[in-house]
Amino acid sequence: NNNRGYVSTMMYLQNKDTYQWDSFIFGSSRSGFYRIAHWKQYIANGSKCFHFDGYGDSLYNIYKKLKFIDGKSPINNALFCIDEMTLWQASPETGHLWVTAPVQENYENWTLFHMANIRAYSQWNFIRSYIVFSLTHKIKPYMVENGVIDTVPHGAYDITTNECGTTLPLPYLYTDSARYTPERMATFYQRPKEQQYCRPCLKQPHIQMLTEMKEILERNHTNYQFVINPVYDQKKLAPQDMAILQDLFGDHLYDFSGKNLLTEDYRNYQDVSHFRQHVAAEVMRIMYEPDTYKRQCMMDSLYSLQ
């Protein structure tokens, strides 16, 4: 796999003047299921949307992306798709799939970025697969198992939105999504019956970045929302972290984590890390409901498992 965050950044730079994007979706691969076609139903007509995601994107990388586009593009609408995995990392990543695009760091991490990629391409699994494939033009099972070659089609890429048919290289995305084979079912582990909570993770560096993100959004008069993803593990963010996020973002924050009707049904998930598109569509339908009372009733209903 490539560094999706880097690709997204370079696509933005090369095409921002052509497509004049003014609305952005941020997040990890989970954000890929918040489809722009669905989002456009809830934001201003004529909005020009860009999916500014990255594989495993951290709070740090999302913060850097938002800072990067501030002043380069109008930010009329923004959707931030976050969860515990996103919030933990408040410092630069080092792996080749996640390292921040150098242009977002004023090229101060140029050496780190290229060393991460050199290390990845120097691995024996890659070298062996590259040589054998170059000579034989045949894909061997170990090439796929080691993640060197991806044999799954990713769907049509839309240059106007930076959105793919899917952002996930998972074989069963291209079969009947209702078919849960024994092999697939084995991955859906049992969750505890009692509500579990994540460990607290927000410290001063996290809060400083989140505060600066809010300042950017407020300065741009952005219509923005933060959604806490409905992750399969059904863990809710630590109450301490929720209090911080609520204090910062108030009515712009929507929590779909924990035990609820969306997270309870395994059929709402592609795998234990990624929910399906209809789940993200339902999240947006609730989140953008214009009637405050009706929206609250929908949220209350969602958390009723009786």
Buried (B, 14 or more C-beta within 10 A) or exposed (E): EEBBBBBBBEBBBEBBEEBEBBBBBBBBBBBBBBBBEBBBEBBEEEBBBBBBBBBBBBBBBBBBBBBBBBEEBBBBBBBBBBBBBBBBBBEBBBEBBBBBBBBBBEEEBEEBBEBBBEEBEEEEBBEBBBEBBEEEEEBBEEBBEBEBBEEBEBEEEEEEBBBBEBBBBEEBBEEEBEEBEEEBEEEBEEBEEEEEBBEEBBEEEBBEBBEBBBEBBEEBEBBBBBBBBBBBBBBBBBEEBBEBBEEBBEEBBBBBBBBBBBBEEBEBBBBEBBBBBBBBBBBBBBBBBEEEEEBEEBBEEBEEEE
